Amino acid sequence: NVRLQLWDNLSPEKEKATIEEVYELLNAHRNLCTDIVEISVLATDKIGVAADISINTNAIGEVVFDEIIHKLEKFLNPVVQLYSLEELLKEGKTIDEILEGPLPAHGFIKTEELAALHSEIYISSFIEIISKVEGVEEVQNLVVTFEGQSVDENVIVFAEGRHPVLDENMYRAKEDQSSLRMYRGDVKIDVD
């Protein structure tokens, strides 16, 4: 079974075409007596994060906000690093190890770097990620939402065949309780 993680806003036609393209690629490079049983698209669970964030006097609110969003996205959906043939050979990989599977169009992926899907996420992870962003002094009043509902537990568990994505509302600095709010001392910082 093959599971695909695709963009949320993909049209049904594009999703179907992608599944067909993956099937053709895998079928062309499969081992004898190996069947491709099913190719499915992972469903998404939207995660929202709201908090009051104190930033230091040298920090620029927009930069801190953008870095927080970037770090949260990277945590929920790690970026797959691509490598050239030369890079992998320099690291001591053999040609057989590198060329296992179909020839990639954009670069090689190290199998050991492929992250497993999150089956659960601890709420404390969000505080830790935000706190490590340069310029952040303190995180207060953290609220995490799962599909729009406030999470009261210490952990979010994801069902089989689902993966977390950051709620698109997180990309906008808003003036309500569902956003990241920046403060310098007691003064609210407007983030565009």
N, C-alpha and C positions, 0 to 999 in steps of 0.2 A: 504494500500500500504506500502511496505517495501523497504527501500533504503539501499544499502550496499556501504560502502566506503572500497574499496580494494586497494591493492598495484598496482601501475601502470604497473609493469613488469610481471604481472600474465599472464600465457598463456591462450588462449581462452578455452582450455580443463579444466584447473584448475578453471577458473572463472565459467564455466558452472557447474562443480562439486560442487563448493561452493554454488552457487544458489540452487542447488538441495538439498544439505545438510541443508541449512537454511530452505527451504520449508518443508522438512521432520520434522525438529525440531519444527517449528511453527505449522505445521499441527497436530502433535502428542499432542500438549499442548494448542490448541485453545479452546475457549469457544464454546458451542453448538450454532448453528445458526450464527457463525462467519466464514466468508470465507476469505481466503488469495487471494486477487484479483491479485496482481502483486508484484513481487520482481524484482527490477531493480538495476543496478550498477551505482553509481554516476560517471559522467564524470569529468575529471580534467581540471583545468585551471592553467597553469604554471606561477608562479610569480618569477621574478628575482629582485634582489636588488644589486645595485652597489653604491659605495661611497668611498670617501677618509676619512679614520678614523685615527685620531690622538690618539696615546696611550701614557700613562705616562711612565716614565723612568724605573719603576719597572715591567711593564707588559711584558709578553712573548707573542709575536705576534701570535704564533700558538694556544696558550691557548685562547687568546681573539677571534681569528677567529673562533675556534671551539665553543666557548660559544655563539657567535653571531648566528652562524648557528643553534645551538641547540635551542636558544630562539625564533628565527624566525619560526622554524619548530613547536615548541610547541604552538606558537601563531596561526599559520595557522591550525594546526591539534592537538588540545589538547589531551594529553594522558588520557586514561580512567583508573582510579584507581580501582584496585580490592581489596576487603576486605574479611576477613574470617568471618565465622558465629559468632565467639567469639567477634571479633572487633565490629560488628554491635550490638550485644546484649549489650555490655558494653556501647555503645552510647545511649542505651535506645530504640532501634528499637524492635518491637514485632516480634515474629516468623511469624505471618501472613504477615507483611510488608516485611520481609526478603525473605520469600519463595514464594512470588507472581511470577508466571511465571515458566518456566522450571528450573530444578535444574542445576546450572552452573557447568562446569567442572573445572574452574580455579579460581573461586572466585565470590563474589557478587558485583554488581555495584549499587551505590546510584543513583536513578533516578534524584535527584536534581543536581547531578554533571555532567549529560550528557549535553554537550554544544550543542546549536543549530548550524546548519550550518551557516557559514558566508554568508550573503546576500550582504554585502558590507564591504570594508575595507578602512579606511582613510589612505592616504599616510603618514600623520604625525605619525601614529602608528609605522611605521618602524623606524623613527628617535627616537622616545621615547624608543622603545625596545633596539636599538643599544646603545643609550646613557646611559642606565641603566646597561650595562655590565661592570663588574669590569675591570678597566684599560683603559676604553675609556674616553678620554678627550673631543673630539669634533668630530662631523659628518658633513662633507661638501660634496657638489656636489652629493647629493643623486639622483639616477635615479632608478625608479621602472619600470619594464617591465611586461606586461601582454601578455602572448603567444608570447613573443619575440619583441613586439612593445612597445616603450616608452610610459608611461602614462603621459599625460599632464594635466589631471584633478586632483582634490584633493581627489577623491574617485574612487575605483574600485568596480563595481557592478557585481555580479555573477548571471548568469541565473539560473532558476529553474532546479534542478537536477544536478548541478555542484558544485564542491568544489575546493578551491585553494590548490596547492602543491608548495613547493619551487622548482624552476627549478634546475635540477640536476647539472647544471653548477655552481651553488652556492657552491657546495661541493669542488670545486677545486679552489685554489688560482691561478689566471691567471694574465697575464701582459696586459690586455686590458681594455676597458672601461666597460665591462660587469661584473666586479668583485669587490670584497671588497679589497681595497688597504690600507695597514697599513703604518702609518708614525710615527716616533718619532722625533718631531721637523720637520725639512725639509728633514730628511733622510728616504728614503723608506725602509721598513722592508720586506724582502723576507719571505714569509710564505710557508712552505712545506705541 
